[in-house]
Amino acid sequence: MTTITSAPLPKAAKGERPFSLKDADHERLLNMIVALTAEISVLQDQQDMLTRILVARGVATDEEIAYFQPDAAASAARATKRRELIERVMRIIIADAERAVRDEKPYEDLLAMVSSPTS
Amino acid sequence: MSEPRPLPHAMSALPDAAEQARLDFAVAFKHLLGHPIKSALPHIYRERAEPVWTAQHGRAPENWQEVGDALSDTSAYRWWSALARAQQEYYVDVTSTVCERQLPELIERYRSISRAATRGTLTLDPELAIPPYQSEVDIHCVPGSYFLERTDDDVWAGARSDLGSFVFMMGGNGPLCDDKGQTGAAFLKARFPDFRATRVLDLGCTVGMSTLPYVDAYPEAEVHAIDLSAPSLRFAHARAESLGKAVHFRQANAEHAPYDDGSFDLVVSHILLHELSCGALDRVLAECHRLLRPGGIMLHVEVPIRRKDPLDQFLWNWDTTNNNEPFWSTLAELDLVEPAVRAGFPRESIFEAEMPSLSRKGGIWLGYGARKAGDAQ
């Protein structure tokens, strides 16, 4: 079998990395959050996998765990859970988008409204 | 709805369960970035960004640069953009490591398939110079790009491109990720129903995803394909053999391809043009003209890079600065008639057409091409 003894894969693509957020450190933090979210998603999937194997067979081998293939129903259930997890973690961004489309009244207007004697 | 899966072939890098979960996360995350996050941006632009910019400048934004200037001032755009870049880097990292883990086995598979190859061929040129528009930047933010070679018979970049293209398109280009080739071939059949091809050349073929549909579309033809990347071509050769398709792959630069004048009936490319430069585009078009026989056809299948609405154009141009696609927004605005005329094609033969995707409902590819003067078959 071929062995790869040379340098590890590079992690930085050639080309200056742009930052969209005003504070680059915030964006670095964001990238960590994305990766952490992904790992939670991975754990969630693995939990699902282990549960199904244990229920179905009682005992699991390493091979079974490494190459478990969910059936269509399990895969669909995972997809739903995955979407829900992302929506939980990214909630504030989704909420901002939702509010923007809704054209919500400024909070100041609401304060003025409830404090008005005629309210 | 469960995620689409690629059709496995003998060279496929197969993610294990944890790696697949990461890929599924990347796809689900990308769907979410599209909707509801990116889909709210036009509304935010109209309601907030445009009025603010107009008040500051005494007139409304008039082009995509000004629209972008206005939208970039909103937190919503900045967050979407930051998340989109994070998603791109994340999925690239995962696909990279999946292929890295399986590299020794993939190289063995390449060796055994290429030793037994009976249909097509592979010709590499270790002396080939990589042009600066490819060597100065790792396009698509893939560290090492298509050129990383760390061991003999390295196929890592090809394997990553094969897996990555499917994940990047979220399965939208079909199980073999061949929608561009399928769509291009179907377009040619419809537009030039009597056209016959006995020799076809695909420029910038990468792993041959878009090349193989032409083997089926023109069964009497000998199909050739070139690319700059040796790791991609090794992978492409073994992939094509394992899928039972005869293709002759060669490591060469599309600016000066090592074939005789007039030696092809059809020259195609797929999302190649936006990876070039202005000068290289002229040289590639001139080369297409030289390679075609009289009456031969060139077709370049591109992303629908030209947008009518400036806001849409600005959002499409995101890839230029955020996904290492430096030529993208220049190409979007470039007149493509004159370069083809300069290359020698008759003005009246030059076309730009919207080609409906065969795999993605509502999807569009841009078809740009021309026909060389002379006896049309």
Boltz contact constraints between the chains, C-beta under 6 A:
constraints:
  - contact:
      token1: [A, 1]
      token2: [B, 104]
      max_distance: 6.0
  - contact:
      token1: [A, 2]
      token2: [B, 104]
      max_distance: 6.0
  - contact:
      token1: [A, 2]
      token2: [B, 107]
      max_distance: 6.0
  - contact:
      token1: [A, 4]
      token2: [B, 103]
      max_distance: 6.0
  - contact:
      token1: [A, 4]
      token2: [B, 151]
      max_distance: 6.0
  - contact:
      token1: [A, 6]
      token2: [B, 150]
      max_distance: 6.0
  - contact:
      token1: [A, 9]
      token2: [B, 96]
      max_distance: 6.0
  - contact:
      token1: [A, 9]
      token2: [B, 100]
      max_distance: 6.0
  - contact:
      token1: [A, 10]
      token2: [B, 143]
      max_distance: 6.0
  - contact:
      token1: [A, 10]
      token2: [B, 144]
      max_distance: 6.0
  - contact:
      token1: [A, 11]
      token2: [B, 143]
      max_distance: 6.0
  - contact:
      token1: [A, 12]
      token2: [B, 143]
      max_distance: 6.0
  - contact:
      token1: [A, 13]
      token2: [B, 138]
      max_distance: 6.0
  - contact:
      token1: [A, 13]
      token2: [B, 141]
      max_distance: 6.0
  - contact:
      token1: [A, 13]
      token2: [B, 143]
      max_distance: 6.0
  - contact:
      token1: [A, 14]
      token2: [B, 137]
      max_distance: 6.0
  - contact:
      token1: [A, 14]
      token2: [B, 138]
      max_distance: 6.0
  - contact:
      token1: [A, 15]
      token2: [B, 137]
      max_distance: 6.0
  - contact:
      token1: [A, 15]
      token2: [B, 138]
      max_distance: 6.0
  - contact:
      token1: [A, 15]
      token2: [B, 324]
      max_distance: 6.0
  - contact:
      token1: [A, 18]
      token2: [B, 321]
      max_distance: 6.0
  - contact:
      token1: [A, 18]
      token2: [B, 322]
      max_distance: 6.0
  - contact:
      token1: [A, 20]
      token2: [B, 78]
      max_distance: 6.0
  - contact:
      token1: [A, 20]
      token2: [B, 81]
      max_distance: 6.0
  - contact:
      token1: [A, 20]
      token2: [B, 82]
      max_distance: 6.0
  - contact:
      token1: [A, 21]
      token2: [B, 78]
      max_distance: 6.0
  - contact:
      token1: [A, 21]
      token2: [B, 82]
      max_distance: 6.0
  - contact:
      token1: [A, 27]
      token2: [B, 82]
      max_distance: 6.0
  - contact:
      token1: [A, 30]
      token2: [B, 82]
      max_distance: 6.0
  - contact:
      token1: [A, 30]
      token2: [B, 86]
      max_distance: 6.0
  - contact:
      token1: [A, 31]
      token2: [B, 86]
      max_distance: 6.0
  - contact:
      token1: [A, 34]
      token2: [B, 86]
      max_distance: 6.0
  - contact:
      token1: [A, 34]
      token2: [B, 90]
      max_distance: 6.0
  - contact:
      token1: [A, 38]
      token2: [B, 22]
      max_distance: 6.0
  - contact:
      token1: [A, 38]
      token2: [B, 25]
      max_distance: 6.0
  - contact:
      token1: [A, 41]
      token2: [B, 25]
      max_distance: 6.0
  - contact:
      token1: [A, 42]
      token2: [B, 18]
      max_distance: 6.0
  - contact:
      token1: [A, 42]
      token2: [B, 21]
      max_distance: 6.0
  - contact:
      token1: [A, 42]
      token2: [B, 22]
      max_distance: 6.0
  - contact:
      token1: [A, 45]
      token2: [B, 21]
      max_distance: 6.0
  - contact:
      token1: [A, 49]
      token2: [B, 17]
      max_distance: 6.0
  - contact:
      token1: [A, 66]
      token2: [B, 16]
      max_distance: 6.0
  - contact:
      token1: [A, 68]
      token2: [B, 17]
      max_distance: 6.0
  - contact:
      token1: [A, 72]
      token2: [B, 2]
      max_distance: 6.0
  - contact:
      token1: [A, 75]
      token2: [B, 2]
      max_distance: 6.0
  - contact:
      token1: [A, 76]
      token2: [B, 2]
      max_distance: 6.0
  - contact:
      token1: [A, 79]
      token2: [B, 2]
      max_distance: 6.0
  - contact:
      token1: [A, 82]
      token2: [B, 28]
      max_distance: 6.0
  - contact:
      token1: [A, 83]
      token2: [B, 28]
      max_distance: 6.0
  - contact:
      token1: [A, 86]
      token2: [B, 28]
      max_distance: 6.0
  - contact:
      token1: [A, 86]
      token2: [B, 29]
      max_distance: 6.0
  - contact:
      token1: [A, 86]
      token2: [B, 32]
      max_distance: 6.0
  - contact:
      token1: [A, 93]
      token2: [B, 37]
      max_distance: 6.0
  - contact:
      token1: [A, 93]
      token2: [B, 79]
      max_distance: 6.0
  - contact:
      token1: [A, 94]
      token2: [B, 36]
      max_distance: 6.0
  - contact:
      token1: [A, 97]
      token2: [B, 36]
      max_distance: 6.0
  - contact:
      token1: [A, 97]
      token2: [B, 37]
      max_distance: 6.0
  - contact:
      token1: [A, 97]
      token2: [B, 40]
      max_distance: 6.0
  - contact:
      token1: [A, 100]
      token2: [B, 40]
      max_distance: 6.0
  - contact:
      token1: [A, 100]
      token2: [B, 44]
      max_distance: 6.0
  - contact:
      token1: [A, 101]
      token2: [B, 40]
      max_distance: 6.0
  - contact:
      token1: [A, 101]
      token2: [B, 43]
      max_distance: 6.0
